[in-house]
Amino acid sequence: MGNVCERLGQPYEFPDRFKQSTKPNSGNEKKYSRTPKFSDLETWLITVTNHFVLSRLGGPDAKIDQLRVDFLQTWLEGKALNWYNRHVVGSNRSIPYWTFCDVIEGLYD
């Protein structure tokens, strides 16, 4: 989790002429389905964090972290999406506000 917090912890400084062409998930990226292999989660998470950084979703601001949590749903499928819908955004969730890192740890657990 240290790498995630490191990559997303600070806003990325873009050059003045940089024109953003990356969106949080255009639908073509690989989705995570909650496999038991840590390497699958790690590979997927590297892709997600890179996309979020390039989509200007880096930084310590709680509002940006909430956006990361919300956008994460588009990167999930199968068991992972079911878990997210039940525990993170469902009406019967036991934790009212999740951080991005908490969701990633929950997906792995």
Biopython code that builds the backbone (N, CA, C, O; Angstrom):
import numpy as np
from Bio.PDB.StructureBuilder import StructureBuilder

atoms = [
    (1, "MET", "N", (0.816, -1.201, 0.000)),
    (1, "MET", "CA", (0.000, 0.000, 0.000)),
    (1, "MET", "C", (0.859, 1.265, 0.000)),
    (1, "MET", "O", (0.389, 2.342, -0.368)),
    (2, "GLY", "N", (2.107, 1.129, 0.411)),
    (2, "GLY", "CA", (2.976, 2.298, 0.438)),
    (2, "GLY", "C", (3.120, 2.944, -0.924)),
    (2, "GLY", "O", (3.136, 4.170, -1.036)),
    (3, "ASN", "N", (3.226, 2.115, -1.974)),
    (3, "ASN", "CA", (3.367, 2.649, -3.325)),
    (3, "ASN", "C", (2.123, 3.425, -3.741)),
    (3, "ASN", "O", (2.237, 4.468, -4.385)),
    (4, "VAL", "N", (0.951, 2.940, -3.390)),
    (4, "VAL", "CA", (-0.297, 3.618, -3.732)),
    (4, "VAL", "C", (-0.338, 4.984, -3.067)),
    (4, "VAL", "O", (-0.600, 5.989, -3.727)),
    (5, "CYS", "N", (-0.084, 5.025, -1.784)),
    (5, "CYS", "CA", (-0.121, 6.300, -1.056)),
    (5, "CYS", "C", (0.946, 7.254, -1.587)),
    (5, "CYS", "O", (0.722, 8.462, -1.661)),
    (6, "GLU", "N", (2.102, 6.711, -1.955)),
    (6, "GLU", "CA", (3.170, 7.532, -2.506)),
    (6, "GLU", "C", (2.767, 8.119, -3.858)),
    (6, "GLU", "O", (2.958, 9.311, -4.098)),
    (7, "ARG", "N", (2.210, 7.286, -4.741)),
    (7, "ARG", "CA", (1.821, 7.745, -6.085)),
    (7, "ARG", "C", (0.650, 8.716, -6.039)),
    (7, "ARG", "O", (0.622, 9.683, -6.800)),
    (8, "LEU", "N", (-0.307, 8.476, -5.166)),
    (8, "LEU", "CA", (-1.511, 9.302, -5.137)),
    (8, "LEU", "C", (-1.482, 10.386, -4.069)),
    (8, "LEU", "O", (-2.382, 11.224, -4.020)),
    (9, "GLY", "N", (-0.471, 10.384, -3.220)),
    (9, "GLY", "CA", (-0.429, 11.299, -2.084)),
    (9, "GLY", "C", (-0.210, 12.759, -2.423)),
    (9, "GLY", "O", (-0.586, 13.640, -1.649)),
    (10, "GLN", "N", (0.394, 13.024, -3.570)),
    (10, "GLN", "CA", (0.670, 14.399, -3.967)),
    (10, "GLN", "C", (0.105, 14.647, -5.353)),
    (10, "GLN", "O", (0.111, 13.748, -6.195)),
    (11, "PRO", "N", (-0.383, 15.858, -5.602)),
    (11, "PRO", "CA", (-0.847, 16.158, -6.957)),
    (11, "PRO", "C", (0.328, 16.128, -7.926)),
    (11, "PRO", "O", (1.436, 16.538, -7.581)),
    (12, "TYR", "N", (0.089, 15.658, -9.101)),
    (12, "TYR", "CA", (1.112, 15.590, -10.134)),
    (12, "TYR", "C", (1.257, 16.956, -10.770)),
    (12, "TYR", "O", (0.260, 17.600, -11.099)),
    (13, "GLU", "N", (2.475, 17.398, -10.944)),
    (13, "GLU", "CA", (2.739, 18.704, -11.550)),
    (13, "GLU", "C", (2.848, 18.525, -13.063)),
    (13, "GLU", "O", (3.822, 17.956, -13.557)),
    (14, "PHE", "N", (1.856, 19.007, -13.786)),
    (14, "PHE", "CA", (1.854, 18.903, -15.236)),
    (14, "PHE", "C", (2.507, 20.141, -15.849)),
    (14, "PHE", "O", (2.361, 21.243, -15.319)),
    (15, "PRO", "N", (3.222, 19.972, -16.956)),
    (15, "PRO", "CA", (3.777, 21.135, -17.647)),
    (15, "PRO", "C", (2.643, 22.038, -18.144)),
    (15, "PRO", "O", (1.526, 21.571, -18.366)),
    (16, "ASP", "N", (2.932, 23.314, -18.316)),
    (16, "ASP", "CA", (1.920, 24.283, -18.732)),
    (16, "ASP", "C", (1.225, 23.892, -20.026)),
    (16, "ASP", "O", (0.025, 24.127, -20.168)),
    (17, "ARG", "N", (1.933, 23.311, -20.958)),
    (17, "ARG", "CA", (1.358, 22.974, -22.269)),
    (17, "ARG", "C", (0.724, 21.590, -22.317)),
    (17, "ARG", "O", (0.252, 21.161, -23.369)),
    (18, "PHE", "N", (0.710, 20.904, -21.209)),
    (18, "PHE", "CA", (0.166, 19.541, -21.176)),
    (18, "PHE", "C", (-1.338, 19.559, -21.430)),
    (18, "PHE", "O", (-2.079, 20.287, -20.771)),
    (19, "LYS", "N", (-1.779, 18.751, -22.392)),
    (19, "LYS", "CA", (-3.200, 18.613, -22.672)),
    (19, "LYS", "C", (-3.610, 17.203, -22.262)),
    (19, "LYS", "O", (-3.108, 16.213, -22.795)),
    (20, "GLN", "N", (-4.506, 17.135, -21.332)),
    (20, "GLN", "CA", (-4.920, 15.853, -20.778)),
    (20, "GLN", "C", (-5.771, 15.078, -21.782)),
    (20, "GLN", "O", (-6.738, 15.602, -22.336)),
    (21, "SER", "N", (-5.390, 13.814, -22.006)),
    (21, "SER", "CA", (-6.184, 12.973, -22.892)),
    (21, "SER", "C", (-6.597, 11.675, -22.207)),
    (21, "SER", "O", (-7.259, 10.829, -22.807)),
    (22, "THR", "N", (-6.204, 11.529, -20.960)),
    (22, "THR", "CA", (-6.517, 10.316, -20.207)),
    (22, "THR", "C", (-7.712, 10.572, -19.303)),
    (22, "THR", "O", (-7.786, 11.600, -18.630)),
    (23, "LYS", "N", (-8.633, 9.643, -19.294)),
    (23, "LYS", "CA", (-9.784, 9.707, -18.393)),
    (23, "LYS", "C", (-9.635, 8.605, -17.361)),
    (23, "LYS", "O", (-8.914, 7.639, -17.610)),
    (24, "PRO", "N", (-10.298, 8.713, -16.193)),
    (24, "PRO", "CA", (-10.124, 7.704, -15.143)),
    (24, "PRO", "C", (-10.316, 6.262, -15.607)),
    (24, "PRO", "O", (-9.602, 5.382, -15.127)),
    (25, "ASN", "N", (-11.232, 5.986, -16.502)),
    (25, "ASN", "CA", (-11.341, 4.660, -17.103)),
    (25, "ASN", "C", (-12.169, 4.784, -18.367)),
    (25, "ASN", "O", (-13.361, 5.087, -18.319)),
    (26, "SER", "N", (-11.522, 4.547, -19.499)),
    (26, "SER", "CA", (-12.212, 4.668, -20.782)),
    (26, "SER", "C", (-12.963, 3.396, -21.144)),
    (26, "SER", "O", (-13.638, 3.348, -22.173)),
    (27, "GLY", "N", (-12.854, 2.363, -20.310)),
    (27, "GLY", "CA", (-13.578, 1.121, -20.566)),
    (27, "GLY", "C", (-12.724, 0.047, -21.206)),
    (27, "GLY", "O", (-13.140, -1.110, -21.271)),
    (28, "ASN", "N", (-11.524, 0.404, -21.685)),
    (28, "ASN", "CA", (-10.663, -0.572, -22.346)),
    (28, "ASN", "C", (-9.654, -1.213, -21.407)),
    (28, "ASN", "O", (-9.010, -2.197, -21.771)),
    (29, "GLU", "N", (-9.507, -0.671, -20.211)),
    (29, "GLU", "CA", (-8.515, -1.183, -19.282)),
    (29, "GLU", "C", (-9.006, -2.452, -18.597)),
    (29, "GLU", "O", (-10.206, -2.698, -18.476)),
    (30, "LYS", "N", (-8.039, -3.247, -18.156)),
    (30, "LYS", "CA", (-8.371, -4.489, -17.471)),
    (30, "LYS", "C", (-9.032, -4.201, -16.125)),
    (30, "LYS", "O", (-8.588, -3.336, -15.371)),
    (31, "LYS", "N", (-10.085, -4.932, -15.845)),
    (31, "LYS", "CA", (-10.797, -4.774, -14.577)),
    (31, "LYS", "C", (-10.362, -5.862, -13.601)),
    (31, "LYS", "O", (-9.926, -6.941, -14.002)),
    (32, "TYR", "N", (-10.488, -5.556, -12.326)),
    (32, "TYR", "CA", (-10.109, -6.502, -11.275)),
    (32, "TYR", "C", (-11.338, -7.266, -10.820)),
    (32, "TYR", "O", (-12.403, -6.685, -10.610)),
    (33, "SER", "N", (-11.179, -8.590, -10.668)),
    (33, "SER", "CA", (-12.324, -9.427, -10.288)),
    (33, "SER", "C", (-12.132, -10.138, -8.954)),
    (33, "SER", "O", (-12.904, -11.034, -8.613)),
    (34, "ARG", "N", (-11.104, -9.743, -8.193)),
    (34, "ARG", "CA", (-10.842, -10.281, -6.849)),
    (34, "ARG", "C", (-10.319, -11.714, -6.889)),
    (34, "ARG", "O", (-10.920, -12.626, -6.322)),
    (35, "THR", "N", (-9.206, -11.893, -7.560)),
    (35, "THR", "CA", (-8.564, -13.193, -7.602)),
    (35, "THR", "C", (-7.735, -13.379, -6.339)),
    (35, "THR", "O", (-7.369, -12.394, -5.697)),
    (36, "PRO", "N", (-7.429, -14.624, -5.966)),
    (36, "PRO", "CA", (-6.651, -14.856, -4.750)),
    (36, "PRO", "C", (-5.159, -14.538, -4.897)),
    (36, "PRO", "O", (-4.435, -14.550, -3.902)),
    (37, "LYS", "N", (-4.690, -14.258, -6.101)),
    (37, "LYS", "CA", (-3.269, -13.987, -6.321)),
    (37, "LYS", "C", (-2.968, -12.507, -6.096)),
    (37, "LYS", "O", (-3.549, -11.633, -6.740)),
    (38, "PHE", "N", (-2.052, -12.247, -5.171)),
    (38, "PHE", "CA", (-1.662, -10.865, -4.888)),
    (38, "PHE", "C", (-1.079, -10.190, -6.122)),
    (38, "PHE", "O", (-1.289, -8.995, -6.332)),
    (39, "SER", "N", (-0.350, -10.944, -6.939)),
    (39, "SER", "CA", (0.276, -10.361, -8.127)),
    (39, "SER", "C", (-0.764, -9.794, -9.093)),
    (39, "SER", "O", (-0.493, -8.803, -9.771)),
    (40, "ASP", "N", (-1.952, -10.406, -9.168)),
    (40, "ASP", "CA", (-3.019, -9.875, -10.019)),
    (40, "ASP", "C", (-3.491, -8.516, -9.505)),
    (40, "ASP", "O", (-3.680, -7.578, -10.279)),
    (41, "LEU", "N", (-3.676, -8.426, -8.192)),
    (41, "LEU", "CA", (-4.088, -7.158, -7.588)),
    (41, "LEU", "C", (-3.012, -6.099, -7.793)),
    (41, "LEU", "O", (-3.312, -4.960, -8.151)),
    (42, "GLU", "N", (-1.775, -6.475, -7.568)),
    (42, "GLU", "CA", (-0.669, -5.524, -7.679)),
    (42, "GLU", "C", (-0.537, -4.978, -9.110)),
    (42, "GLU", "O", (-0.372, -3.772, -9.298)),
    (43, "THR", "N", (-0.607, -5.840, -10.095)),
    (43, "THR", "CA", (-0.506, -5.420, -11.495)),
    (43, "THR", "C", (-1.645, -4.484, -11.861)),
    (43, "THR", "O", (-1.430, -3.444, -12.482)),
    (44, "TRP", "N", (-2.849, -4.855, -11.476)),
    (44, "TRP", "CA", (-4.020, -4.029, -11.739)),
    (44, "TRP", "C", (-3.912, -2.678, -11.029)),
    (44, "TRP", "O", (-4.234, -1.640, -11.608)),
    (45, "LEU", "N", (-3.464, -2.694, -9.786)),
    (45, "LEU", "CA", (-3.377, -1.473, -8.987)),
    (45, "LEU", "C", (-2.362, -0.489, -9.549)),
    (45, "LEU", "O", (-2.574, 0.722, -9.480)),
    (46, "ILE", "N", (-1.279, -0.982, -10.098)),
    (46, "ILE", "CA", (-0.296, -0.104, -10.735)),
    (46, "ILE", "C", (-0.938, 0.640, -11.902)),
    (46, "ILE", "O", (-0.730, 1.842, -12.070)),
    (47, "THR", "N", (-1.715, -0.076, -12.701)),
    (47, "THR", "CA", (-2.403, 0.542, -13.832)),
    (47, "THR", "C", (-3.402, 1.592, -13.362)),
    (47, "THR", "O", (-3.455, 2.694, -13.906)),
    (48, "VAL", "N", (-4.194, 1.246, -12.348)),
    (48, "VAL", "CA", (-5.205, 2.168, -11.830)),
    (48, "VAL", "C", (-4.559, 3.430, -11.273)),
    (48, "VAL", "O", (-4.985, 4.537, -11.601)),
    (49, "THR", "N", (-3.547, 3.281, -10.443)),
    (49, "THR", "CA", (-2.925, 4.465, -9.843)),
    (49, "THR", "C", (-2.278, 5.346, -10.904)),
    (49, "THR", "O", (-2.348, 6.572, -10.812)),
    (50, "ASN", "N", (-1.648, 4.740, -11.914)),
    (50, "ASN", "CA", (-1.065, 5.553, -12.985)),
    (50, "ASN", "C", (-2.149, 6.333, -13.727)),
    (50, "ASN", "O", (-1.969, 7.513, -14.028)),
    (51, "HIS", "N", (-3.250, 5.692, -14.017)),
    (51, "HIS", "CA", (-4.352, 6.393, -14.683)),
    (51, "HIS", "C", (-4.895, 7.509, -13.808)),
    (51, "HIS", "O", (-5.185, 8.596, -14.308)),
    (52, "PHE", "N", (-5.038, 7.264, -12.525)),
    (52, "PHE", "CA", (-5.563, 8.296, -11.628)),
    (52, "PHE", "C", (-4.619, 9.483, -11.540)),
    (52, "PHE", "O", (-5.066, 10.630, -11.552)),
    (53, "VAL", "N", (-3.327, 9.228, -11.453)),
    (53, "VAL", "CA", (-2.353, 10.317, -11.400)),
    (53, "VAL", "C", (-2.428, 11.143, -12.671)),
    (53, "VAL", "O", (-2.439, 12.373, -12.612)),
    (54, "LEU", "N", (-2.479, 10.477, -13.825)),
    (54, "LEU", "CA", (-2.534, 11.190, -15.101)),
    (54, "LEU", "C", (-3.887, 11.844, -15.349)),
    (54, "LEU", "O", (-4.017, 12.694, -16.229)),
    (55, "SER", "N", (-4.896, 11.446, -14.573)),
    (55, "SER", "CA", (-6.226, 12.053, -14.673)),
    (55, "SER", "C", (-6.420, 13.160, -13.639)),
    (55, "SER", "O", (-7.537, 13.623, -13.408)),
    (56, "ARG", "N", (-5.319, 13.572, -13.023)),
    (56, "ARG", "CA", (-5.325, 14.636, -12.011)),
    (56, "ARG", "C", (-6.110, 14.247, -10.758)),
    (56, "ARG", "O", (-6.752, 15.083, -10.121)),
    (57, "LEU", "N", (-6.043, 12.969, -10.427)),
    (57, "LEU", "CA", (-6.713, 12.483, -9.215)),
    (57, "LEU", "C", (-5.692, 12.124, -8.136)),
    (57, "LEU", "O", (-5.940, 11.242, -7.313)),
    (58, "GLY", "N", (-4.554, 12.800, -8.138)),
    (58, "GLY", "CA", (-3.557, 12.624, -7.091)),
    (58, "GLY", "C", (-3.654, 13.766, -6.101)),
    (58, "GLY", "O", (-4.126, 14.851, -6.437)),
    (59, "GLY", "N", (-3.212, 13.524, -4.896)),
    (59, "GLY", "CA", (-3.203, 14.563, -3.875)),
    (59, "GLY", "C", (-3.896, 14.125, -2.610)),
    (59, "GLY", "O", (-4.699, 13.193, -2.630)),
    (60, "PRO", "N", (-3.595, 14.785, -1.508)),
    (60, "PRO", "CA", (-4.123, 14.374, -0.206)),
    (60, "PRO", "C", (-5.544, 14.859, 0.088)),
    (60, "PRO", "O", (-6.121, 14.465, 1.102)),
    (61, "ASP", "N", (-6.111, 15.686, -0.753)),
    (61, "ASP", "CA", (-7.443, 16.245, -0.521)),
    (61, "ASP", "C", (-8.486, 15.141, -0.388)),
    (61, "ASP", "O", (-8.540, 14.235, -1.219)),
    (62, "ALA", "N", (-9.307, 15.210, 0.643)),
    (62, "ALA", "CA", (-10.337, 14.190, 0.895)),
    (62, "ALA", "C", (-11.356, 14.126, -0.242)),
    (62, "ALA", "O", (-11.883, 13.053, -0.536)),
    (63, "LYS", "N", (-11.634, 15.243, -0.875)),
    (63, "LYS", "CA", (-12.582, 15.239, -1.994)),
    (63, "LYS", "C", (-12.022, 14.455, -3.179)),
    (63, "LYS", "O", (-12.752, 13.721, -3.845)),
    (64, "ILE", "N", (-10.738, 14.611, -3.435)),
    (64, "ILE", "CA", (-10.106, 13.846, -4.516)),
    (64, "ILE", "C", (-10.079, 12.370, -4.151)),
    (64, "ILE", "O", (-10.305, 11.518, -5.010)),
    (65, "ASP", "N", (-9.805, 12.055, -2.889)),
    (65, "ASP", "CA", (-9.803, 10.655, -2.472)),
    (65, "ASP", "C", (-11.191, 10.042, -2.671)),
    (65, "ASP", "O", (-11.300, 8.885, -3.078)),
    (66, "GLN", "N", (-12.232, 10.789, -2.394)),
    (66, "GLN", "CA", (-13.592, 10.292, -2.601)),
    (66, "GLN", "C", (-13.856, 10.049, -4.086)),
    (66, "GLN", "O", (-14.528, 9.082, -4.444)),
    (67, "LEU", "N", (-13.338, 10.910, -4.946)),
    (67, "LEU", "CA", (-13.459, 10.689, -6.391)),
    (67, "LEU", "C", (-12.762, 9.396, -6.798)),
    (67, "LEU", "O", (-13.286, 8.634, -7.610)),
    (68, "ARG", "N", (-11.578, 9.150, -6.231)),
    (68, "ARG", "CA", (-10.867, 7.900, -6.539)),
    (68, "ARG", "C", (-11.696, 6.696, -6.121)),
    (68, "ARG", "O", (-11.781, 5.714, -6.858)),
    (69, "VAL", "N", (-12.307, 6.765, -4.945)),
    (69, "VAL", "CA", (-13.161, 5.673, -4.470)),
    (69, "VAL", "C", (-14.337, 5.489, -5.427)),
    (69, "VAL", "O", (-14.680, 4.358, -5.771)),
    (70, "ASP", "N", (-14.948, 6.568, -5.851)),
    (70, "ASP", "CA", (-16.098, 6.477, -6.746)),
    (70, "ASP", "C", (-15.714, 5.963, -8.130)),
    (70, "ASP", "O", (-16.406, 5.107, -8.682)),
    (71, "PHE", "N", (-14.631, 6.468, -8.692)),
    (71, "PHE", "CA", (-14.186, 6.006, -10.009)),
    (71, "PHE", "C", (-13.736, 4.546, -9.984)),
    (71, "PHE", "O", (-13.782, 3.861, -11.007)),
    (72, "LEU", "N", (-13.307, 4.080, -8.835)),
    (72, "LEU", "CA", (-12.818, 2.712, -8.726)),
    (72, "LEU", "C", (-13.859, 1.689, -9.158)),
    (72, "LEU", "O", (-13.506, 0.621, -9.661)),
    (73, "GLN", "N", (-15.116, 1.998, -8.971)),
    (73, "GLN", "CA", (-16.180, 1.067, -9.346)),
    (73, "GLN", "C", (-16.093, 0.679, -10.822)),
    (73, "GLN", "O", (-16.393, -0.460, -11.181)),
    (74, "THR", "N", (-15.686, 1.611, -11.672)),
    (74, "THR", "CA", (-15.602, 1.320, -13.108)),
    (74, "THR", "C", (-14.433, 0.403, -13.450)),
    (74, "THR", "O", (-14.336, -0.087, -14.575)),
    (75, "TRP", "N", (-13.551, 0.172, -12.491)),
    (75, "TRP", "CA", (-12.383, -0.688, -12.699)),
    (75, "TRP", "C", (-12.590, -2.092, -12.132)),
    (75, "TRP", "O", (-11.660, -2.899, -12.119)),
    (76, "LEU", "N", (-13.790, -2.385, -11.667)),
    (76, "LEU", "CA", (-14.067, -3.668, -11.011)),
    (76, "LEU", "C", (-15.086, -4.477, -11.787)),
    (76, "LEU", "O", (-15.883, -3.943, -12.559)),
    (77, "GLU", "N", (-15.036, -5.801, -11.558)),
    (77, "GLU", "CA", (-16.031, -6.699, -12.132)),
    (77, "GLU", "C", (-16.163, -7.921, -11.234)),
    (77, "GLU", "O", (-15.341, -8.132, -10.343)),
    (78, "GLY", "N", (-17.181, -8.714, -11.464)),
    (78, "GLY", "CA", (-17.369, -9.974, -10.750)),
    (78, "GLY", "C", (-17.436, -9.821, -9.240)),
    (78, "GLY", "O", (-18.136, -8.949, -8.725)),
    (79, "LYS", "N", (-16.697, -10.682, -8.527)),
    (79, "LYS", "CA", (-16.706, -10.682, -7.066)),
    (79, "LYS", "C", (-16.230, -9.364, -6.480)),
    (79, "LYS", "O", (-16.741, -8.919, -5.452)),
    (80, "ALA", "N", (-15.258, -8.740, -7.126)),
    (80, "ALA", "CA", (-14.745, -7.464, -6.621)),
    (80, "ALA", "C", (-15.812, -6.372, -6.702)),
    (80, "ALA", "O", (-15.967, -5.580, -5.772)),
    (81, "LEU", "N", (-16.535, -6.333, -7.801)),
    (81, "LEU", "CA", (-17.599, -5.343, -7.949)),
    (81, "LEU", "C", (-18.737, -5.615, -6.969)),
    (81, "LEU", "O", (-19.297, -4.679, -6.397)),
    (82, "ASN", "N", (-19.081, -6.874, -6.771)),
    (82, "ASN", "CA", (-20.120, -7.218, -5.792)),
    (82, "ASN", "C", (-19.702, -6.786, -4.391)),
    (82, "ASN", "O", (-20.508, -6.227, -3.648)),
    (83, "TRP", "N", (-18.446, -7.043, -4.026)),
    (83, "TRP", "CA", (-17.942, -6.637, -2.711)),
    (83, "TRP", "C", (-18.012, -5.118, -2.576)),
    (83, "TRP", "O", (-18.497, -4.612, -1.563)),
    (84, "TYR", "N", (-17.542, -4.392, -3.569)),
    (84, "TYR", "CA", (-17.547, -2.928, -3.548)),
    (84, "TYR", "C", (-18.973, -2.398, -3.379)),
    (84, "TYR", "O", (-19.223, -1.534, -2.539)),
    (85, "ASN", "N", (-19.891, -2.911, -4.169)),
    (85, "ASN", "CA", (-21.275, -2.441, -4.096)),
    (85, "ASN", "C", (-21.898, -2.717, -2.729)),
    (85, "ASN", "O", (-22.684, -1.909, -2.233)),
    (86, "ARG", "N", (-21.559, -3.837, -2.125)),
    (86, "ARG", "CA", (-22.136, -4.206, -0.832)),
    (86, "ARG", "C", (-21.478, -3.450, 0.322)),
    (86, "ARG", "O", (-22.174, -2.941, 1.200)),
    (87, "HIS", "N", (-20.161, -3.373, 0.330)),
    (87, "HIS", "CA", (-19.440, -2.841, 1.493)),
    (87, "HIS", "C", (-19.071, -1.363, 1.414)),
    (87, "HIS", "O", (-18.975, -0.696, 2.444)),
    (88, "VAL", "N", (-18.864, -0.848, 0.215)),
    (88, "VAL", "CA", (-18.375, 0.528, 0.077)),
    (88, "VAL", "C", (-19.509, 1.513, -0.204)),
    (88, "VAL", "O", (-19.541, 2.598, 0.377)),
    (89, "VAL", "N", (-20.436, 1.151, -1.084)),
    (89, "VAL", "CA", (-21.493, 2.093, -1.448)),
    (89, "VAL", "C", (-22.896, 1.613, -1.105)),
    (89, "VAL", "O", (-23.851, 2.372, -1.267)),
    (90, "GLY", "N", (-23.050, 0.393, -0.642)),
    (90, "GLY", "CA", (-24.368, -0.144, -0.316)),
    (90, "GLY", "C", (-25.003, 0.540, 0.879)),
    (90, "GLY", "O", (-24.310, 1.079, 1.741)),
    (91, "SER", "N", (-26.307, 0.515, 0.923)),
    (91, "SER", "CA", (-27.032, 1.197, 2.007)),
    (91, "SER", "C", (-26.809, 0.538, 3.364)),
    (91, "SER", "O", (-26.996, 1.195, 4.388)),
    (92, "ASN", "N", (-26.423, -0.721, 3.410)),
    (92, "ASN", "CA", (-26.181, -1.418, 4.674)),
    (92, "ASN", "C", (-24.698, -1.516, 5.029)),
    (92, "ASN", "O", (-24.315, -2.355, 5.845)),
    (93, "ARG", "N", (-23.870, -0.681, 4.435)),
    (93, "ARG", "CA", (-22.424, -0.746, 4.712)),
    (93, "ARG", "C", (-22.158, -0.388, 6.173)),
    (93, "ARG", "O", (-22.872, 0.424, 6.762)),
    (94, "SER", "N", (-21.135, -0.994, 6.743)),
    (94, "SER", "CA", (-20.811, -0.731, 8.150)),
    (94, "SER", "C", (-19.838, 0.442, 8.308)),
    (94, "SER", "O", (-19.756, 1.028, 9.387)),
    (95, "ILE", "N", (-19.103, 0.790, 7.251)),
    (95, "ILE", "CA", (-18.178, 1.916, 7.277)),
    (95, "ILE", "C", (-18.769, 3.008, 6.383)),
    (95, "ILE", "O", (-18.926, 2.797, 5.180)),
    (96, "PRO", "N", (-19.101, 4.173, 6.955)),
    (96, "PRO", "CA", (-19.772, 5.197, 6.142)),
    (96, "PRO", "C", (-18.879, 5.857, 5.089)),
    (96, "PRO", "O", (-19.365, 6.180, 4.005)),
    (97, "TYR", "N", (-17.587, 6.066, 5.371)),
    (97, "TYR", "CA", (-16.683, 6.739, 4.447)),
    (97, "TYR", "C", (-15.405, 5.932, 4.288)),
    (97, "TYR", "O", (-14.656, 5.746, 5.247)),
    (98, "TRP", "N", (-15.166, 5.466, 3.106)),
    (98, "TRP", "CA", (-13.979, 4.676, 2.801)),
    (98, "TRP", "C", (-12.923, 5.552, 2.137)),
    (98, "TRP", "O", (-13.251, 6.426, 1.334)),
    (99, "THR", "N", (-11.663, 5.321, 2.469)),
    (99, "THR", "CA", (-10.571, 5.937, 1.718)),
    (99, "THR", "C", (-10.208, 4.984, 0.588)),
    (99, "THR", "O", (-10.568, 3.807, 0.612)),
    (100, "PHE", "N", (-9.498, 5.501, -0.390)),
    (100, "PHE", "CA", (-9.062, 4.673, -1.514)),
    (100, "PHE", "C", (-8.211, 3.505, -1.009)),
    (100, "PHE", "O", (-8.418, 2.364, -1.422)),
    (101, "CYS", "N", (-7.264, 3.784, -0.126)),
    (101, "CYS", "CA", (-6.389, 2.726, 0.396)),
    (101, "CYS", "C", (-7.181, 1.693, 1.184)),
    (101, "CYS", "O", (-6.874, 0.504, 1.110)),
    (102, "ASP", "N", (-8.187, 2.115, 1.934)),
    (102, "ASP", "CA", (-9.032, 1.175, 2.673)),
    (102, "ASP", "C", (-9.788, 0.246, 1.721)),
    (102, "ASP", "O", (-9.928, -0.947, 1.991)),
    (103, "VAL", "N", (-10.271, 0.793, 0.614)),
    (103, "VAL", "CA", (-10.987, -0.035, -0.357)),
    (103, "VAL", "C", (-10.047, -1.070, -0.960)),
    (103, "VAL", "O", (-10.417, -2.236, -1.099)),
    (104, "ILE", "N", (-8.838, -0.657, -1.317)),
    (104, "ILE", "CA", (-7.883, -1.593, -1.903)),
    (104, "ILE", "C", (-7.549, -2.704, -0.907)),
    (104, "ILE", "O", (-7.486, -3.874, -1.285)),
    (105, "GLU", "N", (-7.337, -2.351, 0.350)),
    (105, "GLU", "CA", (-7.072, -3.379, 1.371)),
    (105, "GLU", "C", (-8.278, -4.300, 1.526)),
    (105, "GLU", "O", (-8.109, -5.510, 1.671)),
    (106, "GLY", "N", (-9.477, -3.758, 1.500)),
    (106, "GLY", "CA", (-10.685, -4.568, 1.590)),
    (106, "GLY", "C", (-10.832, -5.512, 0.423)),
    (106, "GLY", "O", (-11.247, -6.657, 0.600)),
    (107, "LEU", "N", (-10.501, -5.052, -0.764)),
    (107, "LEU", "CA", (-10.566, -5.913, -1.942)),
    (107, "LEU", "C", (-9.620, -7.093, -1.817)),
    (107, "LEU", "O", (-9.942, -8.205, -2.235)),
    (108, "TYR", "N", (-8.453, -6.848, -1.242)),
    (108, "TYR", "CA", (-7.486, -7.926, -1.102)),
    (108, "TYR", "C", (-7.882, -8.901, 0.002)),
    (108, "TYR", "O", (-7.717, -10.112, -0.138)),
    (109, "ASP", "N", (-8.405, -8.363, 1.099)),
    (109, "ASP", "CA", (-8.814, -9.228, 2.225)),
    (109, "ASP", "C", (-9.961, -10.113, 1.800)),
    (109, "ASP", "O", (-10.452, -10.913, 2.596)),
]
sb = StructureBuilder()
sb.init_structure("model")
sb.init_model(0)
sb.init_chain("A")
sb.init_seg("    ")
for serial, (resi, resn, name, xyz) in enumerate(atoms, 1):
    if name == "N":
        sb.init_residue(resn, " ", resi, " ")
    sb.init_atom(name, np.array(xyz, "f"), 0.0, 1.0, " ", f" {name:<3s}", serial, name[0])
structure = sb.get_structure()
